Amino acid sequence: MFENTGCKKKAGQFSIEALFTDLTRNKDANLKLLEFAKERDINIYENINDILSLPEFDYIVSIQYNKILKAKHINHARKLAFNLHMAPLPEYRGCNQFSFAIVDGIKEFGTTLHKIDEGIDNGDIIAENRFNIPENCFVKELYEITYKKSIELFENNILEILNDNYALISQKSLVQTRGTKTIYRKDIETLKEINLEWEKNKIERHIRATLMPGFEPPFFKIDNKKIYFSF
């Protein structure tokens, strides 16, 4: 899946003109991106500001991109700049949404296509896919389910969006009924430290929410030393 691309429409067809990605992140995924781009003669850029030196695109498509686009980048799309956010909106803006959803004990999660503005996952909703969270779900399982549901959402809506066949729903109109939360990268650390005096259910939720392969596991402290949980 792309991180950030520029698309142009040519005589009823679409072409990918450029792909922007951070090649230092997720090496396996980047190998696939490089192979995809090479096969199709698509130029790859690492610096998002390089977009300003290119001709305007009809669309900018952002998928799991790790940078916030500014107005000068967004306005480079003549028709629409939109993003795939792997969480329900406006409830969970930002990152580490899977962990906070488990800690919050919610029963439903989702994934969203939305218009990009200068806020963090703040733009109008284009389409969404919501689903129930399995009982006693760990963060890795919720991520994997959301990943599959995100592919379905993208595949089911991308042609409609590129053919301008969509309607926008303001996130502001949903805040009162759905609530809203913006999560920053540093916020995940507040979930990982376990207090053994918490009630059992709270400890268990925090462990399920933060025990993710490849990342520092949850822990408690004894004499200022970290004692980690593991499977």
C-alpha positions as CSV (number, residue, x, y, z in Angstrom):
1,M,0.0,0.0,0.0
2,F,1.2,3.5,-0.8
3,E,2.3,6.0,1.8
4,N,1.6,9.2,-0.3
5,T,1.0,9.4,-4.0
6,G,0.1,12.0,-6.6
7,C,-2.4,10.9,-9.2
8,K,-3.5,12.4,-12.5
9,K,-6.5,11.6,-14.7
10,K,-5.9,11.2,-18.4
11,A,-8.7,10.7,-20.8
12,G,-10.8,8.6,-18.4
13,Q,-7.9,6.8,-17.0
14,F,-5.7,7.3,-13.9
15,S,-1.9,7.3,-13.6
16,I,0.4,7.5,-10.6
17,E,2.8,10.3,-11.2
18,A,4.9,10.2,-8.0
19,L,5.3,8.3,-4.8
20,F,6.5,9.8,-1.5
21,T,7.8,7.6,1.3
22,D,10.3,7.5,4.1
23,L,12.7,4.8,3.0
24,T,14.0,4.4,6.6
25,R,10.7,3.1,7.8
26,N,9.3,-0.5,7.4
27,K,12.0,-1.9,5.1
28,D,9.9,-4.8,3.9
29,A,7.1,-2.6,2.8
30,N,9.5,-0.2,1.1
31,L,11.0,-3.0,-0.9
32,K,7.6,-3.7,-2.3
33,L,7.1,0.0,-3.0
34,L,10.4,0.3,-4.8
35,E,9.6,-2.8,-6.9
36,F,6.1,-1.5,-7.7
37,A,7.4,1.9,-8.7
38,K,10.3,0.5,-10.8
39,E,7.9,-1.7,-12.8
40,R,5.7,1.3,-13.6
41,D,8.4,4.0,-14.0
42,I,7.1,5.9,-11.1
43,N,9.5,8.4,-9.4
44,I,10.0,8.0,-5.7
45,Y,10.7,11.0,-3.4
46,E,11.6,11.0,0.3
47,N,11.1,14.7,1.0
48,I,7.4,15.8,0.9
49,N,8.6,19.4,-0.1
50,D,9.7,17.9,-3.4
51,I,6.0,17.9,-4.3
52,L,6.2,21.6,-4.8
53,S,8.7,21.3,-7.7
54,L,6.4,18.9,-9.6
55,P,3.4,19.7,-11.8
56,E,0.1,19.8,-10.0
57,F,-1.8,16.5,-9.5
58,D,-5.5,15.9,-9.6
59,Y,-5.4,13.8,-6.4
60,I,-3.1,13.2,-3.5
61,V,-3.6,9.8,-1.8
62,S,-2.1,9.3,1.6
63,I,-1.9,5.9,3.3
64,Q,-0.1,5.4,6.6
65,Y,2.1,8.5,5.8
66,N,4.1,9.6,8.8
67,K,4.2,13.3,8.2
68,I,1.5,16.0,8.5
69,L,0.8,17.8,5.2
70,K,0.7,21.5,5.2
71,A,-1.6,23.7,3.1
72,K,1.1,24.2,0.4
73,H,1.3,20.4,0.0
74,I,-2.5,19.8,0.1
75,N,-3.2,22.6,-2.4
76,H,-1.0,20.8,-4.9
77,A,-3.9,18.6,-5.6
78,R,-6.3,20.2,-8.0
79,K,-9.3,18.1,-7.0
80,L,-8.8,16.3,-3.7
81,A,-6.2,15.2,-1.1
82,F,-7.4,12.3,1.0
83,N,-6.1,10.0,3.6
84,L,-6.7,6.4,4.8
85,H,-6.8,6.5,8.6
86,M,-6.9,3.1,10.3
87,A,-9.3,4.1,13.0
88,P,-12.8,5.4,13.5
89,L,-13.3,9.2,13.3
90,P,-13.6,11.5,15.0
91,E,-13.1,9.2,18.0
92,Y,-9.5,8.3,17.5
93,R,-7.3,10.9,15.6
94,G,-3.5,10.6,15.6
95,C,-1.5,7.4,16.3
96,N,-1.5,4.3,18.5
97,Q,-5.3,4.3,18.2
98,F,-5.5,0.5,18.6
99,S,-4.0,0.6,22.0
100,F,-6.2,3.3,23.3
101,A,-9.3,1.7,21.9
102,I,-8.5,-1.5,23.9
103,V,-7.7,0.4,27.1
104,D,-11.0,2.4,26.7
105,G,-12.9,-0.9,26.5
106,I,-14.9,0.1,23.4
107,K,-16.8,-2.6,21.5
108,E,-16.6,-1.2,18.0
109,F,-13.7,0.1,15.9
110,G,-13.3,1.1,12.3
111,T,-11.2,2.6,9.5
112,T,-11.8,5.8,7.6
113,L,-11.2,7.6,4.3
114,H,-11.2,11.4,4.9
115,K,-10.3,14.6,3.2
116,I,-6.9,16.0,4.3
117,D,-6.8,19.4,5.9
118,E,-4.1,21.0,8.1
119,G,-5.4,19.3,11.3
120,I,-4.5,15.8,12.5
121,D,-7.0,13.4,10.9
122,N,-9.5,16.3,11.0
123,G,-11.0,16.5,7.5
124,D,-14.4,15.6,6.3
125,I,-15.2,11.9,6.1
126,I,-15.6,10.3,2.7
127,A,-16.2,6.7,3.6
128,E,-15.8,4.4,6.6
129,N,-15.9,0.7,7.5
130,R,-16.8,-0.1,11.1
131,F,-16.7,-3.5,12.8
132,N,-17.0,-5.2,16.2
133,I,-13.8,-5.8,18.3
134,P,-13.4,-9.4,19.4
135,E,-13.6,-10.1,23.1
136,N,-10.3,-10.1,24.9
137,C,-8.6,-8.7,21.8
138,F,-4.8,-8.0,21.8
139,V,-3.4,-5.0,20.0
140,K,-1.8,-7.1,17.3
141,E,-5.1,-8.8,16.5
142,L,-6.9,-5.5,16.3
143,Y,-4.3,-4.0,14.0
144,E,-4.5,-7.0,11.7
145,I,-8.3,-6.9,11.5
146,T,-8.2,-3.1,10.8
147,Y,-5.5,-3.6,8.1
148,K,-7.8,-6.1,6.3
149,K,-10.8,-3.9,6.7
150,S,-8.8,-0.9,5.4
151,I,-7.9,-2.7,2.2
152,E,-11.6,-3.5,1.7
153,L,-12.6,0.1,2.3
154,F,-10.0,1.4,-0.1
155,E,-10.8,-1.1,-2.8
156,N,-14.5,-0.5,-2.5
157,N,-14.3,3.3,-2.7
158,I,-11.2,4.4,-4.7
159,L,-12.8,4.4,-8.1
160,E,-15.9,6.2,-6.8
161,I,-13.6,8.9,-5.2
162,L,-11.5,9.3,-8.3
163,N,-14.6,9.7,-10.4
164,D,-15.9,12.4,-8.0
165,N,-18.8,10.2,-6.9
166,Y,-18.8,10.8,-3.1
167,A,-20.3,12.9,-0.4
168,L,-18.5,14.5,2.5
169,I,-19.6,14.3,6.1
170,S,-18.2,16.9,8.5
171,Q,-16.5,15.4,11.5
172,K,-17.7,18.4,13.6
173,S,-21.3,17.1,13.1
174,L,-20.3,13.8,14.6
175,V,-18.4,14.9,17.7
176,Q,-21.4,15.2,20.0
177,T,-22.6,11.6,19.3
178,R,-19.2,9.9,18.8
179,G,-16.8,11.9,20.9
180,T,-13.3,12.7,19.9
181,K,-9.7,12.1,21.0
182,T,-6.3,13.1,19.4
183,I,-3.4,10.8,20.4
184,Y,0.2,11.8,20.0
185,R,3.2,9.5,19.7
186,K,4.4,10.1,23.2
187,D,1.0,9.2,24.7
188,I,1.6,5.5,24.3
189,E,4.2,5.5,27.1
190,T,1.4,6.4,29.6
191,L,-0.3,3.1,28.8
192,K,2.8,0.8,29.2
193,E,3.6,1.4,32.8
194,I,1.4,-0.9,34.9
195,N,0.4,-0.2,38.5
196,L,0.0,-3.5,40.3
197,E,-2.5,-1.9,42.6
198,W,-5.0,-1.4,39.8
199,E,-8.0,-3.6,39.6
200,K,-7.4,-6.9,37.7
201,N,-9.5,-5.9,34.6
202,K,-7.6,-2.6,34.2
203,I,-4.2,-4.3,34.3
204,E,-5.4,-6.9,31.8
205,R,-6.6,-4.2,29.4
206,H,-3.3,-2.3,29.5
207,I,-1.4,-5.5,28.9
208,R,-3.5,-6.5,25.9
209,A,-3.3,-2.9,24.6
210,T,0.5,-2.6,24.6
211,L,2.0,-6.1,24.3
212,M,2.9,-5.8,20.6
213,P,5.8,-7.7,19.0
214,G,8.7,-5.5,17.9
215,F,7.9,-2.8,20.5
216,E,8.8,-2.3,24.1
217,P,6.4,-4.4,26.2
218,P,4.3,-3.2,29.1
219,F,6.1,-3.2,32.5
220,F,5.9,-2.5,36.2
221,K,8.7,-1.1,38.4
222,I,10.4,-2.5,41.4
223,D,13.2,-0.4,43.0
224,N,13.0,1.8,39.9
225,K,13.8,-1.2,37.7
226,K,11.4,-2.2,34.8
227,I,10.0,-5.7,35.0
228,Y,8.5,-6.5,31.6
229,F,5.4,-8.6,30.7
230,S,5.6,-11.1,27.9
231,F,3.7,-14.0,26.4
